Amino acid sequence: MSRILVVDDEAIITMQLEERLQALGYDIVGTAASGEEAIAKAQTLKPDLVLMDIVMPGKFDGIEAARTIIGNQDIPVVFVTSYADDAIIQKAKQVKPYGYIVKPFNELEIKAAIEVALFRREADRGVPPAPGPVRNEIHGGEAATNGEAGYQSLPEMKTLLIRDIFSDIILFLYTDQTVKDPIFKFALEEGLKKGGRNLFAYYRSILPKYFPKEIQHEQLFTWRIRKHEARALLQRLERCCDLIQGGKKPETLQVLLDFSETEDFDDIVAIKKSLLDRREQGLPVSGILALNIGRIDHHLLQLFSEGIPRVIVSTGPETTLSFAHHTLPAGSFSVVPQETMDTVVKKSLEPVVLSLLDKPISGYDIVREIYHRYHVLIPQARIYSILYSLEEQGYLEMKTSGKSKLYAPTEKGRKYIGQRMNEFKATYQHILEGGVGTGPGSLPPESGTGQPR
């Protein structure tokens, strides 16, 4: 596993790079926020490669830091920067970097740059190149490739588009490498918007700390599943369902059950069967059953998936998930290249930002939400230019919460946002229907619609 040092003075960029690189199978040995810190950590940690921002505060910028690291420690450096003008590029070329990536970028670009840089470094040293963390695109396992062939086999990133997650029961299959918390956080927020009863059960999670008020007001019930105690969750679910079915007013039940441990597999299957039976009896129960497929074989997987009506989603380093925001049109399930997702989000940034203004939110959190939902990295400057424009027109008001500046729509702004979102929806529908003619929200045949099993 290649060891990488990430250098950038913007914390969110560093965090996003860490997440992406770890998902791609790299070991992040450290991070730095200045040229001086990068030089010191490169000397101490001895990484295989440094990803270096160019413009940073301090005595040394990224180019000077790279000059020292390459010259004194013979460690390859790949520049990751927002600057692509001729003067910067000419100056960067003088230190002989092993790559130059312009932000924003996608996983394929960063992975290709890293692998080519590592390949070049080994070739310069006269060492036969070892294969990087190239994955078999179909099975998600290590590909049996070596040398240059491995670098030609880089998988194409795919994005699964899913909507209406609380209209049915979905099975979400994941591996240990999957970054699942942002997906689960979004799912919990959508369940709370729907109302009714919401239950989140988990073996390990940091998410309850994000919903203290909802838990206190009993809008969200949480249950930690301890090892060999899954049957206790089944009993709790049964009592909850009895209360709903016996109540005087109709209620819905939204669940998010994360089975990251599978020792009590028989009890987990019993929980699934109970929910399906209750749904068959007319109980409005929906949500996500999440299962770690790295801990069961295909026979158990087949047993667990039987009877679940919604798509089965298997995800790995080459696949990302996007749960569609309720204000944006999308097919119920489609598969598109991540490159397409990058293009659409960047070109349609205004409606994406507007769709997130249904609650007070900071510009920093909008950047995070866009990245977590769509795996697209947007510079903060672009986000704030939209927010400042809306604020100047009286559509947003800025509030201070601790050290954060939160933006919330005014009464005038809520009407404006609603009107603009309807305009965007109508335009998208017009384009799609006119281009394909297969009904509202339809996608071109080559988009790869279908249900992976």
FENKA-V262227 format. One line per field, one symbol per residue. ss: DSSP state (a for helix, b for strand, c for the rest). A space follows every 50 residues. Layout:
BEGIN
ss->???
END
This chain:
BEGIN
ss->ccbbbbbcccaaaaaaaaaaaaacccbbbbbbccaaaaaaaaaaacccbb bbcccccccccaaaaaaaaaaaaccbbbbbbccccaaaaaaaacccccbb bbccccaaaaaaaaaaaaaaaaaaacccccccccbccccccbcccccaaa aacccccbbbbbccccccbbbbbbccccccaaaaaaaaaaaaaaccbbbb bbccccaaaaaaaaaacccbbbbbcccccaaaaaaaaaaaaaaaaacccc ccbbbbbbbcccccaaaaaaaaaaaaaaaaccccbbbbbbbbaaaccaaa aaaaaccccccbbbccccbbbbbcccccccccbbbbbaaaaaaaaaacaa aaaaacccccbcaaaaaaaaaaaacccccaaaaaaaaaaaaacccbbbbb bccbbbbbbcaaaaaaaaaaaaaaaaaaaaaaaaaaccccccccaaaccc ccc
END
